[in-house]
Amino acid sequence: MPPSTVETEAKCKTGVSKVETKLSFLNLLVGVITFSILTPMDIKVVCAQGGRASIPSGASTLQVGSNATPEELQATLRKAVELSFQLGVPVYVKY
């Protein structure tokens, strides 16, 4: 029986960064005794921080419009990969 769904949307307004599950020895023992019908589990959810990482000044960037088609986005990402390979530095893509 899988664990119930963890409702995080109300508590993590900026999304979820990490989910950790842990089974202690006692939890595993309960699972063995109940033939895995009941397997208690600890779940730890870490909320994501708001905002985004800042792009260093002078960094190579490519701009993609918010209304870009999937083909335009793919072409821009391909160009970013090629530039990064040629220049040997990260190339950032802004949406």
GICOR-V986773 format. One line per field, one symbol per residue. ss: DSSP state (H for helix, E for strand, - for the rest). phi: phi as a letter, one per 30 degrees, with the letter a starting at -180 (. if undefined). psi: psi as a letter, one per 30 degrees, with the letter a starting at -180 (. if undefined). A space follows every 50 residues. Layout:
ss = ???
phi = ???
psi = ???
This chain:
ss = ---------------EEEEEEE--HHHHHHHHH--------EEEEEE--- ---------EEEE------HHHHHHHHHHHHHHHHHH---EEEE-
phi = .ddddcdcedccdcjccabccbcdeddddddddchidbbebcbcccdddd ibdddediddbbcbddcddedddddddddddddddddibdbcccc
psi = jlllkkjfeefifglkekkkkkkleeeeeeeeeghgejjkkkkkkkklll alkkkkkglklkkklfgkleeeeeeeeeeeeeeeeefglkkkkk.
